[in-house]
């Protein structure tokens, strides 16, 4: 079930209005917030989404590249664990202007990997993948002939970070509790005042 932007805002507004209505309990506010979050979450792509814009081969390249950009560590899962490839394919549907830069960049990445190794990026040994990414990940030192790859990598890094940090895994990695109704607020903590020089 899809929901347009206006309806999303309406549901979230209703949840926030519960804060100021007399007689609303904490449970009422939590139910309203959960309902709003559930309705909005239904619009987000599933981790196991079948790609709509990207081919299976392109999607596989996105999975490998996204996990190079944000690998799993002892704090959180990888970009693929967070559903970033699904997010990127979703973005290509939602923002068609990204389709040519992303798909063209994937073509460049595979062509350059084929030139170097004889196989596409996703099939290349990790050392060869890293060597190519080292050539395009640092714009200030990249060779001029790597400029298309640099532009593509910058775009993919931004999309990967956006997808990761808007996912549940990304929220948990940041320690962000989400938009939850609060029964009250005591103001800025004293530590923050001291840090800002306002004490």
TORLO-668265 format. One record per residue: y, z, x of N, C-alpha, C in turn; chain; residue number from 1; residue in one letter. Coordinates in Angstrom, 3 decimals, always signed. Layout:
// TORLO-668265
Y Z X Y Z X Y Z X A NUM A
...
//
This chain:
// TORLO-668265
-1.183 +0.000 +0.849 +0.000 +0.000 +0.000 +1.232 +0.000 +0.884 A 1 X
+2.103 -0.988 +0.716 +3.291 -1.053 +1.551 +4.461 -0.396 +0.832 A 2 X
+5.457 -0.030 +1.599 +6.616 +0.628 +1.043 +7.829 +0.078 +1.764 A 3 X
+8.853 -0.349 +1.016 +10.009 -0.908 +1.693 +10.866 +0.203 +2.280 A 4 X
+11.837 -0.224 +3.103 +12.683 +0.728 +3.810 +13.434 +1.648 +2.859 A 5 X
+13.921 +1.084 +1.746 +14.677 +1.872 +0.778 +13.809 +2.986 +0.185 A 6 X
+12.564 +2.651 -0.154 +11.655 +3.652 -0.717 +11.316 +4.716 +0.314 A 7 X
+11.132 +4.283 +1.587 +10.862 +5.255 +2.656 +11.996 +6.273 +2.742 A 8 X
+13.241 +5.777 +2.723 +14.398 +6.666 +2.823 +14.466 +7.594 +1.616 A 9 X
+14.129 +7.053 +0.438 +14.147 +7.874 -0.771 +13.159 +9.031 -0.671 A 10 X
+11.937 +8.728 -0.214 +10.914 +9.772 -0.111 +11.338 +10.837 +0.897 A 11 X
+11.875 +10.386 +2.056 +12.312 +11.353 +3.065 +13.494 +12.173 +2.566 A 12 X
+14.399 +11.535 +1.820 +15.550 +12.263 +1.280 +15.091 +13.323 +0.290 A 13 X
+14.125 +12.975 -0.564 +13.614 +13.954 -1.519 +13.008 +15.154 -0.800 A 14 X
+12.311 +14.893 +0.289 +11.724 +15.998 +1.054 +12.816 +16.893 +1.618 A 15 X
+13.907 +16.292 +2.091 +14.969 +17.111 +2.689 +15.775 +17.861 +1.627 A 16 X
+15.880 +17.269 +0.414 +16.612 +17.942 -0.658 +15.937 +19.256 -1.045 A 17 X
+14.604 +19.304 -0.867 +13.868 +20.529 -1.203 +14.428 +21.736 -0.462 A 18 X
+15.065 +21.507 +0.665 +15.615 +22.612 +1.458 +16.727 +23.356 +0.728 A 19 X
+17.489 +22.638 -0.090 +18.662 +23.271 -0.700 +18.475 +23.588 -2.174 A 20 X
+17.336 +23.235 -2.759 +17.109 +23.534 -4.164 +16.679 +24.983 -4.346 A 21 X
+17.324 +25.689 -5.239 +16.914 +27.072 -5.490 +15.475 +27.098 -6.000 A 22 X
+14.723 +28.083 -5.555 +13.358 +28.234 -6.040 +12.316 +27.480 -5.237 A 23 X
+12.733 +26.635 -4.297 +11.761 +25.911 -3.463 +11.171 +26.884 -2.448 A 24 X
+9.869 +26.955 -2.433 +9.207 +27.818 -1.458 +8.937 +27.035 -0.184 A 25 X
+8.521 +27.746 +0.863 +8.144 +27.088 +2.115 +6.986 +26.122 +1.870 A 26 X
+6.034 +26.518 +1.005 +4.914 +25.626 +0.680 +5.396 +24.351 +0.001 A 27 X
+6.381 +24.475 -0.909 +6.937 +23.290 -1.576 +7.548 +22.339 -0.549 A 28 X
+8.290 +22.918 +0.404 +8.941 +22.085 +1.420 +7.898 +21.403 +2.302 A 29 X
+6.863 +22.146 +2.698 +5.826 +21.567 +3.548 +5.070 +20.458 +2.826 A 30 X
+4.802 +20.666 +1.510 +4.125 +19.617 +0.735 +4.995 +18.367 +0.655 A 31 X
+6.289 +18.546 +0.426 +7.197 +17.399 +0.335 +7.269 +16.657 +1.657 A 32 X
+7.350 +17.404 +2.758 +7.425 +16.766 +4.070 +6.133 +16.040 +4.410 A 33 X
+4.995 +16.663 +4.087 +3.699 +16.028 +4.342 +3.571 +14.752 +3.532 A 34 X
+4.001 +14.802 +2.272 +3.953 +13.613 +1.418 +4.806 +12.497 +2.012 A 35 X
+6.013 +12.842 +2.459 +6.890 +11.826 +3.060 +6.266 +11.248 +4.314 A 36 X
+5.730 +12.112 +5.165 +5.132 +11.635 +6.421 +3.926 +10.754 +6.145 A 37 X
+3.101 +11.147 +5.162 +1.921 +10.338 +4.837 +2.312 +8.965 +4.315 A 38 X
+3.342 +8.913 +3.467 +3.762 +7.624 +2.906 +4.294 +6.705 +4.003 A 39 X
+5.096 +7.259 +4.919 +5.649 +6.445 +5.995 +4.555 +6.023 +6.969 A 40 X
+3.608 +6.943 +7.271 +2.546 +6.646 +8.235 +1.680 +5.485 +7.774 A 41 X
+1.561 +5.302 +6.453 +0.736 +4.210 +5.951 +1.280 +2.842 +6.345 A 42 X
+2.552 +2.786 +6.735 +3.136 +1.508 +7.133 +2.826 +1.162 +8.593 A 43 X
+2.427 +2.149 +9.386 +2.201 +1.923 +10.809 +0.856 +1.251 +11.032 A 44 X
+0.730 +0.454 +12.110 -0.533 -0.234 +12.358 -1.631 +0.727 +12.779 A 45 X
-2.841 +0.431 +12.352 -3.996 +1.221 +12.764 -4.359 +0.872 +14.200 A 46 X
-4.930 +1.851 +14.924 -5.330 +1.633 +16.312 -6.312 +0.467 +16.420 A 47 X
-7.231 +0.369 +15.437 -8.261 -0.673 +15.491 -7.884 -1.919 +14.688 A 48 X
-6.600 -2.126 +14.490 -6.086 -3.267 +13.731 -6.595 -4.590 +14.308 A 49 X
-6.953 -5.505 +13.429 -7.277 -6.863 +13.854 -5.959 -7.578 +14.114 A 50 X
-5.769 -8.148 +15.296 -4.475 -8.773 +15.582 -4.154 -9.911 +14.615 A 51 X
-2.892 -9.994 +14.259 -2.429 -11.029 +13.337 -1.767 -12.170 +14.101 A 52 X
-0.935 -11.835 +15.065 -0.210 -12.859 +15.833 -0.962 -13.211 +17.109 A 53 X
-1.380 -12.204 +17.847 -2.041 -12.429 +19.134 -3.479 -12.897 +18.936 A 54 X
-3.911 -13.781 +19.812 -5.329 -14.149 +19.823 -6.123 -12.967 +20.392 A 55 X
-7.430 -12.999 +20.237 -8.259 -11.928 +20.805 -8.074 -11.837 +22.319 A 56 X
-8.002 -12.989 +22.987 -7.826 -12.987 +24.448 -6.465 -12.406 +24.822 A 57 X
-5.423 -12.776 +24.091 -4.086 -12.226 +24.362 -4.082 -10.715 +24.115 A 58 X
-4.729 -10.296 +23.042 -4.778 -8.885 +22.696 -5.475 -8.088 +23.798 A 59 X
-6.536 -8.647 +24.337 -7.254 -7.983 +25.434 -6.350 -7.841 +26.663 A 60 X
-5.573 -8.880 +26.955 -4.623 -8.788 +28.077 -3.582 -7.704 +27.828 A 61 X
-3.110 -7.605 +26.585 -2.138 -6.566 +26.236 -2.758 -5.181 +26.429 A 62 X
-4.017 -5.010 +26.040 -4.684 -3.721 +26.227 -4.724 -3.323 +27.697 A 63 X
-5.122 -4.264 +28.549 -5.227 -3.959 +29.979 -3.852 -3.668 +30.563 A 64 X
-2.870 -4.521 +30.226 -1.525 -4.340 +30.767 -0.900 -3.029 +30.283 A 65 X
-1.051 -2.727 +28.998 -0.467 -1.494 +28.460 -1.045 -0.255 +29.149 A 66 X
-2.334 -0.300 +29.471 -2.940 +0.851 +30.156 -2.540 +0.941 +31.627 A 67 X
-2.091 -0.148 +32.216 -1.488 -0.072 +33.553 -0.122 +0.601 +33.448 A 68 X
+0.611 +0.295 +32.374 +1.961 +0.842 +32.214 +1.905 +2.329 +31.884 A 69 X
+1.036 +2.710 +30.945 +0.849 +4.128 +30.609 -0.645 +4.423 +30.626 A 70 X
-1.171 +4.842 +31.773 -2.602 +5.182 +31.850 -2.854 +6.580 +31.279 A 71 X
-4.102 +6.848 +30.988 -4.483 +8.196 +30.570 -4.320 +9.143 +31.756 A 72 X
-3.975 +10.372 +31.472 -3.905 +11.388 +32.521 -4.377 +12.710 +31.934 A 73 X
-4.205 +13.790 +32.675 -4.712 +15.076 +32.183 -3.851 +15.647 +31.066 A 74 X
-2.741 +14.982 +30.769 -1.839 +15.455 +29.716 -2.049 +14.730 +28.395 A 75 X
-2.360 +13.423 +28.464 -2.511 +12.653 +27.228 -3.358 +11.412 +27.466 A 76 X
-3.659 +10.731 +26.372 -4.424 +9.492 +26.445 -3.568 +8.341 +26.944 A 77 X
-4.197 +7.183 +27.055 -3.513 +5.983 +27.547 -2.739 +5.298 +26.426 A 78 X
-2.038 +4.235 +26.794 -1.321 +3.430 +25.804 -2.280 +2.878 +24.762 A 79 X
-3.448 +2.425 +25.190 -4.419 +1.895 +24.231 -4.942 +2.998 +23.327 A 80 X
-5.170 +4.198 +23.869 -5.587 +5.334 +23.043 -4.556 +5.616 +21.949 A 81 X
-3.280 +5.386 +22.266 -2.188 +5.647 +21.326 -1.969 +4.494 +20.344 A 82 X
-2.719 +3.404 +20.488 -2.569 +2.283 +19.568 -1.456 +1.319 +19.922 A 83 X
-1.029 +1.310 +21.184 +0.082 +0.448 +21.588 -0.206 -1.041 +21.375 A 84 X
-1.395 -1.556 +21.712 -1.618 -2.986 +21.444 -1.438 -3.338 +19.963 A 85 X
-1.920 -2.462 +19.063 -1.723 -2.691 +17.632 -0.237 -2.653 +17.288 A 86 X
+0.496 -1.725 +17.900 +1.942 -1.629 +17.678 +2.633 -2.915 +18.120 A 87 X
+2.253 -3.445 +19.278 +2.894 -4.660 +19.786 +2.605 -5.839 +18.866 A 88 X
+1.361 -5.993 +18.421 +1.053 -7.075 +17.494 +1.838 -6.901 +16.192 A 89 X
+1.948 -5.665 +15.708 +2.740 -5.350 +14.518 +4.202 -5.754 +14.729 A 90 X
+4.747 -5.461 +15.913 +6.133 -5.816 +16.207 +6.331 -7.328 +16.213 A 91 X
+5.328 -8.074 +16.653 +5.443 -9.529 +16.680 +5.470 -10.106 +15.263 A 92 X
+4.862 -9.402 +14.324 +4.960 -9.810 +12.916 +6.343 -9.442 +12.386 A 93 X
+6.780 -8.228 +12.698 +8.037 -7.702 +12.167 +9.261 -8.342 +12.820 A 94 X
+9.149 -8.738 +14.073 +10.265 -9.345 +14.818 +9.775 -10.654 +15.452 A 95 X
+9.709 -11.733 +14.675 +9.136 -12.988 +15.172 +9.811 -13.538 +16.436 A 96 X
+11.055 -13.149 +16.683 +11.744 -13.627 +17.887 +11.057 -13.136 +19.161 A 97 X
+10.235 -12.090 +19.061 +9.509 -11.584 +20.230 +8.249 -12.391 +20.537 A 98 X
+7.818 -13.214 +19.593 +6.535 -13.898 +19.766 +6.518 -14.816 +20.983 A 99 X
+7.551 -15.634 +21.153 +7.570 -16.568 +22.292 +7.661 -15.816 +23.616 A 100 X
+8.579 -14.831 +23.758 +8.612 -14.107 +25.043 +7.303 -13.393 +25.376 A 101 X
+6.664 -12.779 +24.388 +5.432 -12.038 +24.664 +4.278 -13.002 +24.927 A 102 X
+4.080 -13.960 +24.042 +2.941 -14.875 +24.221 +3.151 -15.778 +25.431 A 103 X
+4.381 -16.202 +25.658 +4.668 -16.997 +26.850 +4.462 -16.188 +28.117 A 104 X
+4.857 -14.917 +28.080 +4.664 -14.047 +29.232 +3.196 -13.793 +29.518 A 105 X
+2.409 -13.633 +28.460 +0.963 -13.469 +28.653 +0.360 -14.725 +29.267 A 106 X
+0.861 -15.891 +28.842 +0.412 -17.158 +29.442 +0.756 -17.215 +30.916 A 107 X
+1.980 -16.790 +31.256 +2.394 -16.775 +32.662 +1.508 -15.817 +33.463 A 108 X
+1.268 -14.625 +32.910 +0.462 -13.617 +33.593 -0.946 -14.146 +33.883 A 109 X
-1.548 -14.778 +32.886 -2.899 -15.313 +33.076 -2.915 -16.492 +34.042 A 110 X
-1.899 -17.348 +33.962 -1.840 -18.499 +34.873 -1.669 -18.040 +36.315 A 111 X
-0.811 -17.045 +36.529 -0.582 -16.532 +37.886 -1.834 -15.835 +38.414 A 112 X
-2.517 -15.092 +37.544 -3.753 -14.429 +37.964 -4.833 -15.468 +38.276 A 113 X
-4.918 -16.511 +37.446 -5.893 -17.589 +37.697 -5.604 -18.259 +39.041 A 114 X
-4.305 -18.481 +39.315 -3.933 -19.119 +40.584 -4.376 -18.267 +41.767 A 115 X
-4.256 -16.950 +41.621 -4.580 -16.045 +42.724 -6.076 -15.729 +42.825 A 116 X
-6.732 -15.598 +41.665 -8.102 -15.057 +41.696 -9.146 -15.964 +41.049 A 117 X
-8.699 -16.931 +40.258 -9.644 -17.806 +39.566 -10.110 -17.280 +38.219 A 118 X
-9.602 -16.113 +37.803 -9.947 -15.567 +36.487 -8.668 -15.089 +35.798 A 119 X
-8.747 -14.850 +34.487 -7.577 -14.362 +33.752 -7.322 -12.900 +34.108 A 120 X
-6.128 -12.422 +33.755 -5.675 -11.091 +34.142 -6.671 -9.996 +33.752 A 121 X
-7.153 -10.013 +32.503 -8.033 -8.944 +32.031 -9.365 -8.917 +32.768 A 122 X
-9.773 -10.058 +33.343 -11.055 -10.131 +34.049 -10.930 -9.926 +35.558 A 123 X
-9.717 -9.877 +36.051 -9.509 -9.748 +37.499 -9.848 -8.327 +37.955 A 124 X
-10.282 -8.167 +39.198 -10.497 -6.813 +39.738 -9.201 -6.003 +39.677 A 125 X
-9.327 -4.703 +39.513 -8.145 -3.844 +39.386 -7.186 -3.989 +40.565 A 126 X
-7.714 -4.158 +41.750 -6.836 -4.298 +42.924 -5.974 -5.544 +42.797 A 127 X
-6.540 -6.630 +42.274 -5.769 -7.868 +42.089 -4.764 -7.718 +40.950 A 128 X
-5.155 -7.016 +39.880 -4.207 -6.753 +38.796 -3.011 -5.968 +39.330 A 129 X
-3.305 -4.924 +40.102 -2.226 -4.091 +40.625 -1.332 -4.873 +41.572 A 130 X
-1.923 -5.726 +42.402 -1.117 -6.512 +43.342 -0.130 -7.399 +42.599 A 131 X
-0.589 -8.035 +41.527 +0.319 -8.881 +40.745 +1.391 -8.045 +40.066 A 132 X
+0.995 -6.925 +39.481 +1.984 -6.072 +38.809 +2.997 -5.512 +39.798 A 133 X
+2.566 -5.213 +41.023 +3.512 -4.746 +42.044 +4.556 -5.814 +42.356 A 134 X
+4.178 -7.080 +42.194 +5.110 -8.183 +42.475 +6.142 -8.381 +41.371 A 135 X
+5.865 -7.845 +40.157 +6.795 -8.093 +39.043 +7.387 -6.817 +38.445 A 136 X
+6.914 -5.662 +38.853 +7.364 -4.409 +38.238 +8.654 -3.865 +38.832 A 137 X
+9.068 -4.384 +39.968 +10.254 -3.850 +40.652 +11.301 -4.960 +40.777 A 138 X
+12.173 -5.118 +39.778 +13.117 -6.240 +39.749 +13.974 -6.384 +41.001 A 139 X
+14.371 -5.279 +41.616 +15.281 -5.352 +42.759 +14.652 -5.969 +43.999 A 140 X
+13.328 -5.936 +44.079 +12.666 -6.472 +45.276 +11.747 -7.645 +44.971 A 141 X
+11.689 -8.062 +43.708 +10.792 -9.158 +43.335 +11.295 -10.478 +43.914 A 142 X
+10.366 -11.307 +44.323 +10.717 -12.641 +44.833 +11.288 -13.479 +43.687 A 143 X
+12.209 -14.406 +43.998 +12.829 -15.220 +42.947 +11.815 -15.966 +42.078 A 144 X
+10.728 -16.431 +42.676 +9.747 -17.181 +41.888 +8.971 -16.289 +40.906 A 145 X
+9.126 -14.975 +41.041 +8.467 -14.038 +40.137 +9.343 -13.674 +38.941 A 146 X
+10.524 -14.268 +38.835 +11.486 -13.913 +37.784 +10.901 -13.990 +36.370 A 147 X
+10.130 -15.027 +36.010 +9.541 -15.024 +34.659 +8.620 -13.820 +34.441 A 148 X
+7.865 -13.472 +35.460 +6.983 -12.311 +35.358 +7.761 -11.015 +35.266 A 149 X
+8.864 -10.920 +35.985 +9.708 -9.720 +35.945 +10.256 -9.516 +34.533 A 150 X
+10.790 -10.596 +33.945 +11.330 -10.491 +32.581 +10.240 -10.079 +31.595 A 151 X
+9.067 -10.685 +31.736 +7.957 -10.355 +30.843 +7.528 -8.904 +31.020 A 152 X
+7.398 -8.453 +32.260 +6.965 -7.080 +32.499 +7.975 -6.084 +31.940 A 153 X
+9.271 -6.356 +32.123 +10.302 -5.468 +31.573 +10.162 -5.343 +30.057 A 154 X
+9.936 -6.485 +29.392 +9.769 -6.476 +27.945 +8.524 -5.679 +27.545 A 155 X
+7.421 -5.916 +28.241 +6.179 -5.223 +27.897 +6.268 -3.729 +28.199 A 156 X
+6.956 -3.373 +29.262 +7.141 -1.951 +29.569 +7.911 -1.268 +28.445 A 157 X
+8.971 -1.943 +27.953 +9.771 -1.358 +26.880 +8.974 -1.259 +25.581 A 158 X
+8.216 -2.306 +25.243 +7.402 -2.273 +24.028 +6.307 -1.211 +24.129 A 159 X
+5.711 -1.107 +25.298 +4.649 -0.117 +25.499 +5.191 +1.297 +25.357 A 160 X
+6.327 +1.569 +25.975 +6.927 +2.905 +25.864 +7.324 +3.203 +24.421 A 161 X
+7.887 +2.210 +23.731 +8.274 +2.414 +22.330 +7.058 +2.730 +21.471 A 162 X
+5.989 +1.965 +21.666 +4.778 +2.200 +20.887 +4.145 +3.539 +21.206 A 163 X
+4.076 +3.868 +22.489 +3.425 +5.113 +22.898 +4.186 +6.322 +22.374 A 164 X
+5.505 +6.344 +22.573 +6.264 +7.543 +22.221 +6.617 +7.619 +20.742 A 165 X
+6.187 +6.623 +19.950 +6.305 +6.750 +18.497 +4.942 +7.014 +17.862 A 166 X
+3.928 +7.239 +18.694 +2.580 +7.541 +18.207 +2.361 +9.056 +18.201 A 167 X
+1.298 +9.482 +17.523 +0.961 +10.906 +17.513 +0.697 +11.408 +18.939 A 168 X
-0.037 +10.600 +19.745 -0.317 +10.995 +21.129 +0.990 +11.150 +21.907 A 169 X
+1.919 +10.215 +21.712 +3.206 +10.288 +22.401 +4.021 +11.490 +21.974 A 170 X
+4.019 +11.794 +20.658 +4.727 +12.979 +20.175 +4.166 +14.234 +20.839 A 171 X
+2.829 +14.300 +20.894 +2.199 +15.478 +21.498 +2.502 +15.549 +22.987 A 172 X
+2.543 +14.382 +23.660 +2.863 +14.350 +25.079 +4.273 +14.902 +25.331 A 173 X
+5.192 +14.576 +24.434 +6.571 +15.065 +24.564 +6.741 +16.504 +24.085 A 174 X
+5.744 +17.002 +23.339 +5.894 +18.321 +22.741 +6.812 +18.297 +21.539 A 175 X
+6.989 +17.108 +20.926 +7.890 +16.964 +19.780 +7.149 +17.335 +18.501 A 176 X
+7.647 +18.301 +17.730 +6.921 +18.750 +16.543 +7.072 +17.830 +15.345 A 177 X
+7.963 +16.864 +15.414 +8.198 +15.978 +14.278 +9.272 +16.530 +13.362 A 178 X
+9.605 +15.758 +12.368 +10.629 +16.175 +11.404 +9.970 +17.072 +10.372 A 179 X
+10.152 +18.361 +10.557 +9.567 +19.331 +9.649 +10.674 +20.186 +9.052 A 180 X
+10.570 +20.469 +7.775 +11.615 +21.303 +7.169 +11.600 +22.704 +7.768 A 181 X
+12.774 +23.254 +7.942 +12.917 +24.596 +8.491 +13.589 +25.478 +7.451 A 182 X
+13.102 +26.677 +7.288 +13.690 +27.597 +6.327 +15.041 +28.141 +6.765 A 183 X
+15.355 +27.990 +8.015 +16.628 +28.487 +8.531 +16.803 +28.063 +9.976 A 184 X
+17.991 +28.277 +10.501 +18.265 +27.915 +11.886 +19.213 +28.939 +12.455 A 185 X
+18.860 +29.507 +13.593 +19.657 +30.566 +14.200 +20.701 +30.034 +15.168 A 186 X
+20.822 +28.731 +15.267 +21.806 +28.146 +16.161 +21.226 +27.843 +17.528 A 187 X
+22.079 +27.382 +18.392 +21.672 +27.001 +19.743 +21.257 +28.246 +20.532 A 188 X
+20.092 +28.192 +21.225 +19.665 +29.375 +21.986 +20.632 +29.709 +23.117 A 189 X
+20.670 +30.985 +23.482 +21.565 +31.430 +24.553 +21.301 +30.694 +25.847 A 190 X
+20.014 +30.375 +26.145 +19.690 +29.657 +27.391 +20.386 +28.294 +27.438 A 191 X
+20.469 +27.640 +26.292 +21.126 +26.329 +26.238 +22.623 +26.479 +26.482 A 192 X
+23.220 +27.502 +25.911 +24.648 +27.744 +26.139 +24.937 +27.961 +27.627 A 193 X
+24.087 +28.761 +28.268 +24.260 +29.021 +29.701 +24.104 +27.731 +30.493 A 194 X
+23.073 +26.959 +30.145 +22.811 +25.688 +30.855 +23.986 +24.723 +30.734 A 195 X
+24.619 +24.712 +29.557 +25.760 +23.806 +29.322 +27.093 +24.391 +29.792 A 196 X
+27.065 +25.607 +30.281 +28.295 +26.248 +30.743 +29.194 +26.698 +29.584 A 197 X
+28.594 +27.004 +28.437 +29.360 +27.401 +27.254 +29.209 +28.875 +26.951 A 198 X
+28.526 +29.608 +27.814 +28.284 +31.032 +27.547 +29.554 +31.833 +27.735 A 199 X
//
